[in-house]
Amino acid sequence: MNTPINGNDLKELGYPEGTLVGLALRINKKRNGYNREEMFMHYKAVLEHPENYIDDKVFSKLAIAIIEKANEKPEDFIQLNKNPNAFSAYGLENIEEGARKQMEVAMQLPVTIAGALMPDAHQGYGLPIGGVLATNNAVIPYGVGVDIGCRMALSVYDIPEFFYYENEDKFKRELIAHSKFGAGHGFHGQYKSDHAVLESNVFNENTFVKKLKDKAWSQLGSSGGGNHFVEFGIMEFEKDDEILNIPKGKYVALLTHSGSRGLGATIAGHYTKLAKDTCKLPEVAKNLAYLDLNSQLGQEYWLAMNLSGDYASACHEVIHTKMEKALGATVLAKVENHHNFAWKEMYNNEEVIVHRKGATPAAKGLMGIIPGSMTAPGFLVRGKGEENAINSASHGAGRQMSRTKAIKSITKTDMQTILKDHGVTLIGAGLDEAPMAYKDIHQVMAAQQELVDVVAKFTPKMVRMADDGSHED
């Protein structure tokens, strides 16, 4: 088997995130006659005994870099806390070791107050996806994530379940007409939408963000790539919900998942680089570089992050408004929540900055949506305000397979079979988004019963995703 070696493979061998992984991967491209197993053997050996490889024609650069890293003076870096507080974790037995280790490192930051790991957690960059971190007056761009303000939005219509099955062609037509997917894709000319978010002062006050306004305008109302979707499904309330004023029953609903598109991604990349330049952390914590909120850079990022969140919300609003008009339906309830964001909140009677990277806000009484996969149900939930979880819950089922592994191990026939078994119509999406690539949503929900109450269940019926292989999630 000649599967390419990737960064996660090297991290499992003990390579820290950062430059060493990149250097090792460049060597792997050449292979120099070694097979995969032999490369693993050498990677392990050079990490443990780099001195033996200083003159090696293949691994000498990596060996020297490892030695240099080991000899960097600790005083060159901000020191990590050697006795960090423990973090709360939910469904820990089903969370990969890489995510747990990343959370342990995050807890060592000198600005960290508290942390929690949600049951859908998996390894990311810096803070794991599914990680929640409360800090003291500091914001971590990679603790927020690349897709700033990514969110779920739900519209429950006054349309009974049977109407969907009698008019599937109409729903398919409207879904295709009023959604647009693909990394970098947007609208042009008369098809562009307008929204008040484009008048934000941040576009005028921040010269870097100002350059992104035209792109933001063209992408307004689009959904990007990766795990983003626009889908119709059946929302089932098993009992009357007095707060939403919705009687028991089954209704057609629209559920969307996407974020701040090129605007948020470009802002995230820009301020992550600046954070790394100004906040020198040891290699293992490099991607957790933070900005002091009392600094000019910290304030710039905070305003740009909030603009990205408002923009992501506007994208959903455009889609939902178009669909409401196209269907001629009345919306009984709208629910929206976001993740990949940082909030100022109270924790243990002090104001902290709460980062939720792939985690749903779940303060007491707060509504949210936790999706499963294209064939697994999602859940409309109400938060319980669990302080040990820093008022948070999972943001979905969470991946159990990397995109690469999913593409290699799942066939089109497998995917078509499971879609047919669940009566789901799929428009777009690659094998990397197959339902089997995700954890069992029921297992995830069982692990967070103390975090949220389930209000209603959403069963996907018609799903649209990017079909160009773009991974903007």
Secondary structure, 3 states (H helix, E strand, C coil): CCCCCCHHHHHHHCCCCCHHHHHHHHHHHHCCCCCHHHHHHHHHHHHHCHHHHCCCCCCHHHHHHHHHHHCCCHHHCCCCCCCCCCCEECCHHHCCHHHHHHHHHHCCCCCEEEEEEEEEEECCCCCCEEEEEEECCEECHHHHCCCCCCEEEEEEEEEEHHHHHHCHHHHHHHHHHCCCCCCCCCCCHHHCCCCHHHHCCHHHHCHHHHCCHHHHHHHCCCCCCCCCEEEEEEEEECCCECCCCECCEEEEEEEEEECCHHHHHHHHHHHHHHHHHHCCCCHHHHHHCCEECCCHHHHHHHHHHHHHHHHHHHHHHHHHHHHHHHHCCCEEEEEEEECCEEEEEEECCEEEEEEEECEEECCCCCEEEECCCCCCCEEEEEECCCHHHCCEEECCCCECCCHHHHHHHCCHHHHHHHHHHCCCEEECCCHHHCHHHECCHHHHHHCCCCCEEEEEEEEEEEEECCCCCCCCC
